[in-house]
Amino acid sequence: MSEVGYLKPEMDGGDEVLIGQIRTLELAVDLSLRPTGEGPRSRRPSHLIFAKSAQGRLTQIGSAWTKEMNGADRVGETFLSLTLDDPSFARPLNVAAFKDAETGDYTITWRRRQAGNGAAPNA
């Protein structure tokens, strides 16, 4: 997995919003994730993802879902599954954000999807 960004919690009124960045070779985006009130068992997003446009306006560029881990050593822990998409992107960007239990900050990671049969894709 490659680390491509971070999120830090901040209070905005009574809501905890997540503020951060995603940086890749071709993408540099400052993000804010705002809660929707949905929980980990909902099919609806738990957060809406916003970025500032070139004109300085907040624009929704994606959604995030709170997911529960199911590995034996991490049952019950949650992470965020983010999908960012915009007409300026060649394709949607799917990443995950994992919370550090000590700091409360999130690390955003990216991993290329592997072939379904377990074999490595052709280079």
N, C-alpha and C positions, 0 to 999 in steps of 0.2 A: 504494500500500500504506500502511496505517496501522500505526504502532507502538503495540502494546497491552500490552507487557510486556517482561520480561527474565528471564534465568536466569544464575546464577553458579555455577561449579563449586566444590564443597567435598568434602573427603575424609571418608568415614564408614567407619571400619575400613579395608579395602583397596579399597573401591569409591569411584569418583568419582560423587557425586550432584549433581544440578542443583537449586538452590534459587532461587525467584523469585516473580514476581507476574504476574497478568493483571488489567488494569483497563479496563473499558468503562463506558458510561453506566449499565448495569444489572448489571454483574458486577464483583466485587472478590474475587479468590481468591489466597491464598498457596499456592504449589505446591512439591512436591518430586518430581523425576523420579529413579527408581531403575532402574539398568540390569538387564536380563534376561539379558545375555550374547549376545543375537542381533546379527548384523551387518547391513550395508546390503543384502545380497542375500537376506535372509530375509523370508518373508511374515509372520513373527511379529514382534510389537513389540520394539524394542530397549530400551524403557523403559516402566515403569508410572508413571502420574501419580497422586499423592496430594495431598489437601487435608485440613485439619482440619475436622471437623463442628462444629456449634454446641456439642456436648458435649465438644469437645476431642480427639476420637478421629480418628486418621488413617483416611481413607476413600479407596478408589481411585475416581477420577472420570474416568479415561481411560487412553489409551495413546499412545506415540509410536514412530514408525518412523524409522530413519536412512535417508535417501535420498541418492543420488548425483546431482549436477547433470550435465546433458548439454549445456549451452551451450558453444560453441566456446572461449570464454575461461575457462570454469570446470570443464572436464571433470575428474572425479575428486574435486572438492570435495564435501563432504557438508553436509546440513542436517537438521533434525528436522521431521517432519510430525506435528503433535499433534492428537488428537481428544479433546475433553472432553465428557462427557455425564453427566447426573445427572437423576433424576426432577424436580428443582426447576427444570431448564432448559426453556425453551419448545422448543428444538431443540439438537442438538449444535453445538459450536463447533469449527471447524476452522481452525487457525493453523499458521504455520511459524516455526521458530526458526533464525536464521542466526548462525554463530559468527564473532566478530571475531578474526582471526588474531593480532593483537597482544596483546589482553587475555585471550582465552579465554572471555570472556562472550558470551552469546547475546542477540540482539534478537528479540523475538516480534512478528511482523507478521500482519496480517489483510488480506484482499482479498476483496471480494464477487465471487462467480463470475459470469462474463459469459455471455450467451446463446451457444449453440453455433455459430451461424452467423456470428459475428464482429460482429453488430450490437449496438448498445447496447440494454439492456433498456428497456422503456417505464417512464417515471417515474410 
